[in-house]
Each structure stands twice: as C-alpha cells, then as structure tokens.
Amino acid sequence: MDRRTALKNLTKALGYTVTIPTISHMLSSCKTETNSWTPHFLSKEEKHIVTHLADIILPTTATPGALDVNVPQFLDLMYHDIENAANKKLFRDGAAIFSRKFMETFNLEAINGDKENFVLLLSNYFNISSEASKIILNRQRLRIKNIKKDELENYKLYKFLLSVKRYTLFGYFTSEKIGENILAYDPIPGVQKGCISVDKATSGKVYALK
C-alpha cells in the first residue's frame, strides 16, 4: 500500500474526512520532529510515539493541529496525575507492543521512526472492515480478566492506540487556542435564539464548552 492511500484509509478509519491539501500537507511533513519538553510519565520512546500519533490524528493544516496545542504534553500529564495504576500499566504494555510491532515491520526502533512509518503501521490497525472494528470495540469494553490469553496482546495494543486517540481529541477541543479561536466561543452566554441554523448563528462553527 502506498502512503497516500494509507493516509486516506487511516483518516477515514479514525473518523475524519480529509481533503487533498490536508493529505499533501501530511505527506510533506513526514519528518516531524518531537520538541524538547520533558515528560513526567512518558518514556523517551513513548513521547516520540505519542507525538507522531497525535500529529497524524490531528495534523496542522489551515487550522492548528494537535502539536500546536501541546496535546502530547496534555496526555502525559493526564497519565501522570489522573489515570489509575491499572490504566497506566495498560498504556505501557500497549506502547511496548506497538514498539515491537514497529521493529518487526520496519527493522527500526520506534524512537527512530518518522511520520511515514507511523502512518503505514497505523493503517494496519485502523484500515479494517466494519465487522472487525465492532469486534475490537466490543472487546475493549471488557475487563482485562475476561480477555482470552490469545487475544490479550491485541487487546492491550488497541487500549493504547484508542487511549492516544481519545486524549488527542479531548486535549485538542478543550484547549484555549481551539476553544476561543477556532470554535464558537461566548464566555457569557446571552439571549437564546431558537430555530436558526448553525451557519447563521456561528458561521457554521461548533460552540466551545466553557
């Protein structure tokens, strides 16, 4: 599979519709570098992985992307300060499995991988049939003690990937930059105007939640 097709399929599977300019931008930024912040929870390799995954999920285009609003730092703090011990272990186990899969696929350590590598590998896990997706999501709702031994590795891998996706979206849409500058923002809501279109009310923008 070529990387352009992989990007299209991946973004559809993640729940986004992207334009050709967006795809072109993603392809041109395949050598995204992680910045110099020091994580509290993530290891050096996990930081590199999370940074690339967040950038793939929400890349910078005409609007800011995940890296522009410090999503990896947000995820790092959530796991350091909020998540419980069991979820922290699941995250680390899943990240380790992803790292091993990366090595098996590219004969390269994940910490040395670039965006193109990550896009192609992610396509293996999200460019799947709707039936397979339903099975995976239903399994994710189960407790780990109810997972069969031969399904455990895949369970942990998707726990990790879906956690990164969830925190990427959560961190992005609750950030100040996106809430105030991209979404419709009204810190002191006034008169309610019913029965009007979103286009007329906010120029088509979704409201930010304060």
C-alpha positions as CSV (number, residue, x, y, z in Angstrom):
1,M,0.0,0.0,0.0
2,D,1.4,3.4,-0.9
3,R,1.5,6.1,1.7
4,R,-1.1,8.4,0.0
5,T,-3.7,5.5,0.1
6,A,-2.6,4.6,3.6
7,L,-3.3,8.2,4.8
8,K,-6.7,8.3,3.2
9,N,-7.8,5.0,4.7
10,L,-6.3,5.8,8.1
11,T,-8.1,9.2,8.4
12,K,-11.4,7.6,7.4
13,A,-11.0,4.8,9.9
14,L,-10.2,7.4,12.6
15,G,-13.5,9.2,11.8
16,Y,-12.2,12.1,9.8
17,T,-12.7,13.3,6.2
18,V,-9.7,15.0,4.9
19,T,-9.1,17.0,1.7
20,I,-6.3,16.5,-0.8
21,P,-4.5,19.7,0.5
22,T,-4.6,18.1,4.0
23,I,-3.1,14.8,2.7
24,S,-0.5,16.7,0.8
25,H,0.5,18.6,3.9
26,M,0.7,15.4,5.9
27,L,2.9,13.8,3.3
28,S,5.2,16.9,3.2
29,S,5.6,16.8,7.0
30,C,6.7,13.2,7.3
31,K,9.8,14.2,9.2
32,T,8.1,15.9,12.1
33,E,10.4,16.3,15.0
34,T,9.4,16.0,18.6
35,N,10.1,19.1,20.6
36,S,12.3,19.5,23.7
37,W,9.7,19.3,26.5
38,T,10.5,16.8,29.3
39,P,7.6,14.3,30.1
40,H,6.5,13.4,33.6
41,F,5.1,10.0,32.8
42,L,6.1,9.0,29.2
43,S,9.4,7.4,28.5
44,K,11.6,9.0,25.8
45,E,10.3,6.4,23.2
46,E,6.7,6.7,24.3
47,K,6.9,10.5,23.9
48,H,8.2,10.1,20.4
49,I,5.4,7.6,19.6
50,V,2.6,9.7,21.1
51,T,3.8,12.9,19.4
52,H,3.7,11.2,16.0
53,L,0.3,9.6,16.6
54,A,-1.3,12.8,17.8
55,D,0.2,14.6,14.7
56,I,-1.4,12.0,12.4
57,I,-4.8,12.1,14.1
58,L,-5.0,15.9,14.0
59,P,-2.3,17.4,11.7
60,T,-1.7,21.1,11.3
61,T,-3.5,22.5,8.2
62,A,-5.3,25.8,7.8
63,T,-6.1,25.4,11.5
64,P,-3.9,24.4,14.3
65,G,-3.1,20.7,14.8
66,A,-2.6,18.6,17.9
67,L,1.0,19.6,18.3
68,D,0.2,23.3,18.1
69,V,-1.9,23.0,21.3
70,N,0.5,20.7,23.2
71,V,-1.6,17.5,23.1
72,P,1.3,15.1,23.9
73,Q,2.1,17.2,27.0
74,F,-1.6,17.0,27.9
75,L,-1.7,13.3,27.6
76,D,1.5,13.0,29.6
77,L,0.0,15.0,32.5
78,M,-3.3,13.1,32.4
79,Y,-1.4,9.8,32.8
80,H,0.9,11.2,35.4
81,D,-1.7,13.0,37.5
82,I,-5.2,11.4,36.7
83,E,-5.1,7.9,35.4
84,N,-5.1,5.0,37.8
85,A,-2.3,2.4,38.2
86,A,-4.1,-0.2,36.1
87,N,-4.6,2.1,33.2
88,K,-1.0,3.3,33.4
89,K,0.1,-0.3,33.1
90,L,-2.2,-1.0,30.2
91,F,-0.8,2.1,28.5
92,R,2.8,1.0,29.0
93,D,2.1,-2.6,27.9
94,G,0.3,-1.4,24.8
95,A,3.1,1.1,23.9
96,A,5.7,-1.7,24.3
97,I,3.7,-4.0,21.9
98,F,3.4,-1.1,19.4
99,S,7.1,-0.5,19.6
100,R,7.8,-4.2,19.0
101,K,5.4,-4.3,16.0
102,F,7.2,-1.2,14.7
103,M,10.6,-3.0,14.9
104,E,9.1,-6.1,13.2
105,T,7.6,-4.1,10.4
106,F,10.5,-1.6,9.6
107,N,13.5,-3.2,11.3
108,L,13.8,0.1,13.1
109,E,13.3,1.2,16.7
110,A,10.2,3.3,17.1
111,I,12.1,6.2,18.6
112,N,14.0,6.5,15.2
113,G,10.8,6.2,13.1
114,D,9.3,9.1,11.1
115,K,5.8,10.1,10.3
116,E,5.6,8.0,7.2
117,N,6.5,4.9,9.1
118,F,3.8,5.6,11.7
119,V,1.1,6.3,9.1
120,L,1.8,3.0,7.4
121,L,1.8,1.0,10.6
122,L,-1.4,2.6,11.9
123,S,-3.1,1.7,8.7
124,N,-2.7,-2.0,9.6
125,Y,-4.7,-1.5,12.7
126,F,-7.4,1.0,11.6
127,N,-7.8,0.2,7.9
128,I,-10.0,-2.8,8.7
129,S,-13.6,-3.9,8.0
130,S,-16.5,-2.6,10.0
131,E,-17.1,-6.1,11.3
132,A,-13.5,-6.3,12.6
133,S,-13.9,-2.8,14.2
134,K,-17.0,-3.9,16.0
135,I,-15.3,-7.0,17.4
136,I,-12.3,-4.9,18.6
137,L,-14.5,-2.2,20.2
138,N,-16.7,-4.7,21.9
139,R,-13.7,-6.5,23.3
140,Q,-12.3,-3.1,24.5
141,R,-15.4,-2.8,26.8
142,L,-14.4,-5.9,28.7
143,R,-12.2,-6.1,31.7
144,I,-8.7,-7.5,31.2
145,K,-9.5,-10.5,33.3
146,N,-12.2,-11.5,30.8
147,I,-9.9,-11.4,27.8
148,K,-8.7,-14.7,26.4
149,K,-4.9,-15.3,26.5
150,D,-4.6,-15.4,22.7
151,E,-6.4,-12.1,22.4
152,L,-4.6,-10.2,25.2
153,E,-1.8,-8.7,23.1
154,N,-4.3,-7.2,20.6
155,Y,-6.4,-6.0,23.4
156,K,-3.5,-4.1,25.0
157,L,-2.4,-2.7,21.7
158,Y,-5.8,-1.2,20.9
159,K,-6.1,0.1,24.5
160,F,-3.0,2.1,23.9
161,L,-3.9,3.3,20.4
162,L,-7.5,4.3,21.4
163,S,-6.3,6.0,24.5
164,V,-4.0,8.2,22.5
165,K,-6.8,9.0,20.1
166,R,-9.2,9.8,23.0
167,Y,-6.8,12.1,24.7
168,T,-5.8,13.7,21.5
169,L,-9.4,14.7,20.8
170,F,-10.0,15.7,24.4
171,G,-6.9,17.8,24.7
172,Y,-7.4,19.4,21.4
173,F,-11.0,20.5,21.7
174,T,-10.6,21.7,25.4
175,S,-7.5,23.7,24.6
176,E,-7.8,27.5,24.9
177,K,-6.5,28.1,21.4
178,I,-9.1,25.9,19.8
179,G,-11.9,26.8,22.1
180,E,-11.5,30.6,21.7
181,N,-10.1,31.0,18.2
182,I,-11.5,28.1,16.2
183,L,-14.8,27.1,17.8
184,A,-17.6,29.5,18.5
185,Y,-16.8,31.0,21.9
186,D,-19.1,33.0,24.2
187,P,-17.8,33.2,27.8
188,I,-21.0,34.9,29.0
189,P,-23.9,33.4,27.0
190,G,-26.7,35.8,26.4
191,V,-30.1,35.6,24.7
192,Q,-31.2,32.3,23.3
193,K,-32.2,32.4,19.6
194,G,-34.1,29.2,18.7
195,C,-34.9,27.8,15.3
196,I,-32.0,29.3,13.4
197,S,-29.3,27.5,11.5
198,V,-25.8,26.9,12.8
199,D,-24.5,28.8,9.8
200,K,-26.5,31.9,10.8
201,A,-25.7,31.6,14.5
202,T,-22.0,30.9,14.5
203,S,-20.9,30.9,10.8
204,G,-21.1,27.1,10.9
205,K,-18.8,26.8,14.0
206,V,-19.5,24.4,16.8
207,Y,-19.7,26.0,20.2
208,A,-16.8,25.6,22.6
209,L,-17.8,24.3,26.0
210,K,-16.7,26.5,28.8
